[in-house]
Structures are given as structure tokens and as C-alpha cells.
Amino acid sequence: MPLPREEKERRMWSRLTMVWALYYFLAFTLGNIPQYMQKTIWFGASLVGLATIRVFWRRVRLRQVPREGGLLVLFALWTLTGFLSVSDMPIFMRFLKLILELASIVTLVSIVLEHSGDARWFYLAFVGVAVVRILTADEPISVERIADTQIVARIASANAVGYYSVLGMIGALGLFKETKRLWHWALLAAGGGLGLYGVVLSVSRGAFAALIATAILWPMLCLVGGSRFKMKAVLGALLALILAYWVFQFVIQDTYMGTRFVRSTHMEDRSTQIRFDLVFVGLRIFAENPIFGCGLGQFGVVSGTGYYAHNEVAEILSTTGLPGFFLYFSVYVMAWHRLTRSLQGPCSALFAYRINMARMILLILLVSGSLSRPNFISQDTMFLLALVVGISHWAERMRRMQVRWAPPPASPWAPGFGQPAGAAGLGLPAAGWPGAVPPAPNPSART
């Protein structure tokens, strides 16, 4: 039996989502091995590009490009104004390349996810990258390794491993509602536990802060907000928060991660003091040139520190000025408003869970950006922002389809008059579309 046209379209977009997720997985696993790095990136990018062009050529028009992608293109163009005041041209060109990558990834991936809604492939890729990076770290897995409170040496690429581990835990949480099989939940719990181990092993304070934000936001925002049975969800959220608090106490008291984190909160760590001072340096540079900033990537040169600001707000304000700040963070604001609007009105528990996962990710990006890393030049979190923007457009699209399918009020003279057949009549089964908001039932229908 031939599939309806809408179902064929959905499967095609879903396959393209899987291709992008696979590229992410390979780029951050095999692509981190020096002898395979260039081959993986360029060969993989070529294949993904060909697959994307093939789908986009007849199905995507310029007016369908998300506004967030346009804002990031304008952000990239605005950074060119710093060309006149650049002191270190290689750094400027490196940052510009990364911003162009950000605009491209967010635009393309968000279009793909808008039509497929299959964020689960990216969540699975996040878990896969975390598992591979932790298992291939230069330190074997052992409780003794993370419980040594006097350790000095850190693992190679510690901050990167820490953030990959956080993304792995986010991926496991994102897949939590996508299945009801116990052995799937067991695998996700194992992946999440390995992600927690990776964060503690990395001794990355920024990653640990993002993990704390996840532990607080997920029970309240996703577990409760994405459930039909609120009392059970509240009890589950309380249990999750108690478990998270117990794990937090263990990490703080019995691991080097905890020792380093506590020293940072008391400003007893020199690197923490330096990062704190860098924020004020960034604000001072911004005050001196609030419109154009000191030039993209020039913070370390102008401040004389040789560092970037370790704070996304201070980095963008000081290097691109107020216009750059508004252009970039408007993407966050627009995605948040779109996601929030999509939750208004009746919807399935799975739909609400997916939207709240995207909102949680957006908040975690803000937390990690304000505490430790500039996400706008971090290639791993570029995909995370693209996922949020894509899901926000997908959710809006589902809402529009719900309105289109909803039956109008019946005429008092002709009951049932003008009521459409619903999703099935359109050839688009609500249950088959990932997380689709089911149309309102037709009271006049007979089985």
C-alpha cells in the first residue's frame, strides 16, 4: 500500500535529521583523532551538504528560512565592522569563521528539525559522543580516580570532555519520554551515569555548574510540565531533586571536583579570580566603545591578558558592541517566546515534554555562557542552539496544523456541518507524526 505524500515527506526529513546527527557524532568522535580529523570533517560535510541540497532544492524557499538564521547572518556581517580596529587578524578570521559556521548550522539544522521534529537523533548522538569520549579518555574509569581530593593533574581536553558529558546527560533526559521500555530506560540511566562520571572526572567547574542547572530545571520544567498526572509528576520531581542533592553532596565532599568547586565559590582559586576580573575588564572595554566594540576576537589583545572573557555576555559586548549583543541574544529571546507560545492550549504530554526540554536547554546555554564559555564560537553547542531553534519552529508548525485540523463550531441548523475529517483525512496521522498535537475529536464521527 503506497504511503501518503505527507508521510513520505516526514520520513524524508527524518532521514535527513539522522544524517546530520550522525555527522555530529562522527565529527566529535572520529574527528578528534588527528589522523582522521580533516577527512572526517570535510568528507562528512560534503556528504551532508549533498543530502541537504537534494532535499532543500525543491522544498525550501528563501521565505522559509528561520528569522534566527537571518539574525545570525546579520550578526556575522556586523562583526565585520571591527575589521578596521583589528590588532590580531588571525584571531579575527578564526572567530569570523566560527560565527559563519554558527549561522550556517543553526539555519540548516533548524529547517530540518522544523519539518521532522526528530530531535531524538541528536539526543542519541549527544549520548554517543559522551560515552565514546569518556571511554577513550587517558584515564581508565575508576571511583578512586574521581574520589582523590588531592589530585593535581587533569585529563586531556578536560573542559571539552566535561561539556560532552553534560550534553550526554541532556541527551539521556531528552530520550526519557521517547520510550516506555524498561531496558531502554536502563541504557539511558547507564549513559546518564557515565555522563555524570565524565563531568566529575573532567573537574570542569563550568560543566558542573551546567549539570547543577540541569538537575534543578529538569524535574520542575520537564518532568512536571510534560506529564498529564501532575501529582505523580510532582512526587517524581521531589525524588529526583533528593537524588540530585545526594549526588551533589557526594561530589562536593568526596571528590576533587567538589574540592575545586567549593574553592571557586569562596573565590580561593586563582583562575576563578581571574575570570571574575575578566568580566569587569570586558564591561570596561564595552563602556569605552559601546557601538562597535574592540573588534571580534580582540578581547585578549585589548585587555592585555591574552584570554577570552570566559563570559559570553562580556565577550560579545566588549568585542561587537551593543548591536552585536542584541542581534545574537535576540535568537534566544525569539526561540523562548516561540516555545512558550506553543505550550498554550491543549497538547499531549509528549509534546509538552519536548518543548520543555528545548526551553531547559536554552536556559542551560545561558548559564554555561554566563559562567565559563562563549557558546557562540563553540562548535558543539552550535548544534544545541540549532536544536532549540528547530524545535521551536516545529512546535509552532504543529500548533498551526492543530488549528487547521480543529473542527469549526457546528451550525445550530445543521449539526456536524462543515467539520473536516481531521488528520487522517489529510493523510497525516497524528500518532505517526513525532509529537504531533492531536486534532480535536469529531463528535459527529461514528465508528
C-alpha positions in Angstrom: 0.0 0.0 0.0 1.6 3.3 -1.1 2.3 5.8 1.7 0.5 9.1 1.7 2.6 12.1 0.4 2.8 13.7 3.8 4.1 10.6 5.4 6.8 10.2 2.7 7.8 13.8 3.3 8.0 13.2 7.0 10.2 10.1 6.6 12.5 12.0 4.2 13.0 14.8 6.7 13.6 12.3 9.5 16.3 10.6 7.4 18.0 13.9 6.8 17.9 14.6 10.6 19.5 11.2 11.2 22.3 12.1 8.6 23.0 15.4 10.5 23.0 13.7 13.8 25.4 11.0 12.5 27.7 13.8 11.2 27.7 15.4 14.6 28.6 12.0 16.2 31.5 11.3 13.8 32.8 14.9 13.9 33.2 14.9 17.7 34.5 11.3 18.0 36.5 10.2 15.0 37.1 13.8 14.0 39.0 14.3 17.3 41.7 11.8 16.2 44.4 13.9 14.4 45.0 11.5 11.5 41.2 11.3 10.7 40.2 14.9 11.6 40.4 16.6 8.2 39.0 13.5 6.4 36.0 13.2 8.7 35.1 16.9 8.7 35.5 17.6 5.0 34.3 14.2 3.7 31.4 14.1 6.1 30.5 17.8 5.4 30.4 17.1 1.7 28.0 14.1 2.1 25.8 16.0 4.5 25.8 19.0 2.1 24.8 16.9 -0.8 22.0 15.2 1.1 20.8 18.6 2.4 20.8 20.3 -1.0 18.9 17.4 -2.6 16.1 17.9 -0.1 16.2 21.6 0.1 16.3 22.3 -3.6 12.6 21.8 -4.3 11.1 22.0 -0.8 12.6 25.1 0.9 12.2 28.7 -0.2 14.0 31.7 0.9 11.0 33.0 2.9 11.1 29.7 4.9 14.5 30.5 6.3 14.0 31.0 10.1 14.4 34.5 11.3 17.0 33.3 13.8 19.2 32.3 10.9 18.8 35.8 9.4 19.7 37.4 12.7 22.9 35.4 12.9 23.8 36.3 9.4 23.3 40.0 10.4 25.4 39.3 13.5 28.2 38.0 11.3 28.0 41.0 9.0 28.1 43.4 11.9 31.3 41.8 13.2 32.9 42.9 10.0 32.8 46.5 11.3 35.6 45.5 13.7 37.9 44.9 10.8 39.1 48.5 10.9 40.3 48.2 14.5 41.6 44.7 14.5 45.1 44.2 16.0 45.3 40.4 15.6 44.0 39.4 12.2 44.4 35.6 12.5 42.2 35.5 15.6 39.7 37.8 14.0 39.5 35.5 10.9 39.2 32.4 13.2 36.3 33.9 15.2 34.6 35.1 12.0 34.8 31.6 10.5 33.2 30.2 13.6 30.4 32.7 13.6 29.7 31.9 9.9 29.6 28.2 10.9 27.2 29.1 13.7 24.8 30.9 11.3 25.0 28.0 8.8 24.5 25.2 11.3 21.6 27.0 13.1 19.9 27.8 9.8 20.2 24.4 8.2 19.6 22.2 11.2 16.6 24.3 12.4 15.0 23.9 8.9 15.5 20.2 9.0 14.1 19.8 12.6 11.2 22.2 11.8 10.0 19.6 9.3 10.9 16.4 11.1 10.7 17.2 14.8 13.1 14.2 15.3 15.4 15.7 18.0 15.8 12.2 19.4 18.5 11.5 16.8 20.6 14.4 18.1 19.9 13.4 21.7 21.2 9.9 20.8 24.3 11.5 19.2 24.9 13.5 22.3 24.8 10.4 24.4 27.1 8.5 22.0 29.7 11.3 21.9 29.8 11.4 25.7 30.2 7.7 26.0 33.0 7.5 23.4 34.9 10.5 24.8 34.7 9.2 28.4 35.7 5.6 27.5 38.6 6.8 25.3 39.9 9.3 27.9 43.5 8.8 29.0 42.3 7.8 32.5 40.5 4.4 33.0 37.2 4.5 34.7 37.5 4.2 38.5 35.9 5.6 41.5 39.3 6.1 43.1 40.3 8.4 40.3 37.4 10.9 40.9 37.5 10.4 44.7 41.1 11.6 45.0 40.6 15.0 46.6 44.3 15.8 46.3 44.8 15.2 42.6 46.5 17.9 40.6 46.8 16.6 37.0 43.7 16.8 34.9 42.7 14.6 31.9 43.5 15.8 28.4 40.8 18.2 26.9 39.2 18.3 30.4 36.7 21.1 29.7 35.6 19.5 26.4 35.1 16.1 28.0 33.1 17.9 30.8 30.7 19.6 28.3 30.3 16.5 26.1 29.3 14.7 29.3 26.8 17.3 30.2 25.4 17.0 26.6 25.3 13.3 27.1 23.1 13.7 30.2 20.9 16.1 28.4 20.5 13.6 25.6 19.6 10.8 28.0 16.9 13.1 29.6 15.6 14.1 26.2 15.1 10.4 25.3 13.5 9.6 28.6 9.9 10.2 27.3 10.6 8.8 23.9 10.3 5.2 25.0 8.4 3.1 27.6 10.6 0.0 27.5 12.4 -0.8 30.7 15.6 -1.9 29.1 15.8 1.4 27.1 15.4 3.3 30.4 18.2 1.1 31.9 20.5 2.0 29.0 19.7 5.7 29.3 20.3 5.6 33.1 23.7 3.9 32.4 24.5 6.6 29.8 23.5 9.4 32.2 25.5 7.9 35.0 28.5 7.7 32.7 27.9 11.4 31.8 27.9 12.3 35.5 31.2 10.4 35.9 32.7 12.3 33.0 31.8 15.7 34.5 33.4 14.8 37.8 36.4 13.3 36.0 36.9 16.4 34.0 37.0 18.7 37.1 35.4 21.4 34.9 33.6 23.9 37.1 31.6 25.3 34.2 30.4 21.8 33.2 29.5 21.1 36.9 27.5 24.3 37.1 25.6 23.4 33.9 25.0 20.0 35.5 23.6 21.6 38.6 21.3 23.7 36.5 20.1 20.6 34.6 19.4 18.8 37.9 17.2 21.7 39.1 15.5 22.5 35.9 14.6 19.1 34.5 12.4 17.9 37.4 10.5 21.2 37.6 10.3 22.1 34.0 10.2 18.9 32.1 9.1 16.1 34.5 6.2 18.1 35.9 5.5 20.2 32.8 5.5 17.2 30.5 3.2 15.0 32.5 -0.6 14.5 32.5 -0.6 13.2 36.0 0.6 16.2 38.0 0.6 14.7 41.5 2.7 11.7 40.4 5.0 14.1 38.5 5.5 16.3 41.5 6.4 13.3 43.7 8.7 12.1 41.0 10.3 15.5 40.7 10.8 15.6 44.5 12.5 12.2 44.4 14.7 13.4 41.5 15.7 16.5 43.4 16.5 14.5 46.6 18.6 12.1 44.5 20.4 15.0 42.8 21.1 16.6 46.2 22.6 13.3 47.5 24.8 13.1 44.4 25.8 16.7 44.8 26.8 16.1 48.5 28.9 13.1 47.4 30.7 15.1 44.7 31.3 18.1 47.0 32.6 16.1 49.9 34.4 13.2 48.4 35.9 14.2 45.0 38.4 16.6 43.7 35.7 18.2 41.5 33.9 19.1 44.8 37.1 20.5 46.3 37.8 22.7 43.3 34.2 23.8 43.0 34.0 24.9 46.7 37.3 26.8 46.4 35.8 28.6 43.4 32.6 29.6 45.2 34.8 31.0 48.0 37.0 32.9 45.5 40.0 30.9 46.8 41.0 29.7 43.3 43.3 32.0 41.3 41.7 31.0 38.0 38.2 31.9 39.4 39.5 35.3 40.5 41.0 35.9 37.0 37.7 35.0 35.3 35.8 37.3 37.7 38.1 40.2 36.9 37.8 39.5 33.2 34.1 40.2 33.3 34.7 43.7 34.7 37.5 44.2 32.1 35.0 43.3 29.4 32.5 45.8 30.7 35.1 48.5 30.8 36.1 47.8 27.2 32.4 47.9 26.3 32.0 51.3 28.0 34.9 52.7 26.0 33.3 51.7 22.7 29.7 50.7 23.2 28.7 50.6 19.5 31.5 48.7 17.6 33.4 47.2 20.5 37.1 46.4 20.2 36.8 44.0 17.3 35.8 40.4 17.1 38.2 38.1 19.0 40.3 41.0 20.1 39.4 40.9 23.8 42.7 39.2 24.8 44.7 41.7 22.9 43.0 44.9 24.1 42.8 43.7 27.7 46.4 42.6 27.7 45.5 39.3 29.3 45.7 37.0 26.3 42.5 35.3 27.4 38.9 35.4 26.1 36.4 36.7 28.6 35.1 33.3 29.8 31.7 35.0 29.8 29.6 35.2 26.7 27.8 38.4 27.6 31.1 40.3 28.4 32.8 38.8 25.3 30.1 39.9 22.9 29.5 43.3 24.4 33.2 44.2 24.5 34.0 42.9 21.0 30.9 43.6 19.0 29.2 46.3 21.0 25.5 46.7 21.8 24.2 46.0 18.2 26.1 42.7 18.2 24.7 41.8 21.7 21.1 42.5 20.6 21.5 40.6 17.3 22.9 37.5 18.9 20.7 37.2 22.0 17.6 38.1 20.0 17.9 34.5 18.8 17.5 33.2 22.4 14.6 35.6 23.1 12.7 34.6 19.9 13.2 30.9 20.4 12.0 31.2 24.0 8.8 33.1 23.1 8.0 30.7 20.3 8.4 27.7 22.6 6.4 29.3 25.3 3.5 30.2 22.9 3.5 26.6 21.7 2.6 25.4 25.2 -0.6 27.5 25.3 -3.7 25.4 24.8 -4.3 21.7 25.0 -1.5 19.4 23.9 -0.2 15.9 24.6 2.2 15.1 27.4 5.0 14.1 25.0 4.6 17.4 23.1 4.9 19.4 26.3 7.9 17.4 27.4 9.7 18.0 24.1 9.0 21.8 24.3 10.2 22.0 27.9 13.3 20.1 27.1 14.1 22.7 24.5 13.4 25.5 27.0 15.6 23.8 29.5 18.5 23.6 27.0 18.1 27.3 26.2 18.4 28.2 29.9 21.5 25.9 30.3 23.1 27.6 27.4 22.6 30.9 29.1 24.0 29.5 32.4 27.1 28.0 30.8 27.7 31.1 28.6 27.5 33.4 31.6 29.8 31.4 33.8 32.5 29.8 31.7 32.3 29.6 27.9 31.4 31.6 24.8 28.9 29.3 23.2 28.8 31.4 20.0 32.2 30.1 19.0 31.9 26.6 20.5 31.2 24.1 17.7 29.5 21.6 20.0 26.9 24.0 21.4 26.2 25.4 18.0 24.2 22.2 17.3 22.5 22.6 20.7 21.3 26.1 19.8 20.2 24.8 16.3 18.2 22.1 18.0 16.3 24.6 20.2 15.5 26.9 17.3 14.4 24.0 15.1 12.1 22.5 17.8 10.6 26.0 18.4 9.7 26.2 14.7 8.4 22.6 14.6 6.2 23.3 17.7 4.8 26.4 16.1 4.2 24.4 12.9 2.3 21.7 14.9 0.1 24.3 16.5 -0.8 25.8 13.1 -1.7 22.3 11.9 -3.8 21.7 15.0 -5.8 24.9 14.3 -6.2 23.8 10.7 -7.5 20.4 11.7 -9.7 21.6 14.5 -13.4 21.4 13.5 -15.3 24.7 13.5 -18.4 25.1 15.7 -21.3 23.2 14.3 -24.1 25.2 12.8 -27.2 25.0 15.1 -29.3 24.4 11.9 -27.1 21.6 10.6 -25.2 19.6 13.3 -21.8 18.5 12.2 -21.9 20.7 9.1 -18.5 21.6 7.7 -16.4 19.5 10.1 -13.3 18.2 8.5 -12.1 14.6 8.5 -9.2 15.5 10.7 -5.6 14.4 10.5 -6.4 11.0 9.0 -8.4 12.6 6.2 -5.4 14.8 5.4 -3.2 11.7 5.1 -1.2 12.8 8.1 -1.9 10.5 11.1 -1.4 12.4 14.4 0.1 9.4 16.1 2.6 8.9 13.2 4.0 12.4 13.3 6.6 12.8 16.0 4.9 14.5 19.0 2.1 15.9 16.8 -0.6 17.7 18.7 -3.7 15.6 18.1 -6.6 17.4 16.5 -9.8 17.9 18.4 -12.1 14.9 18.1 -15.1 15.0 15.8 -18.2 14.4 17.9 -20.2 13.5 14.9 -17.9 10.8 13.8 -19.1 7.2 14.0 -17.1 4.0 14.3 
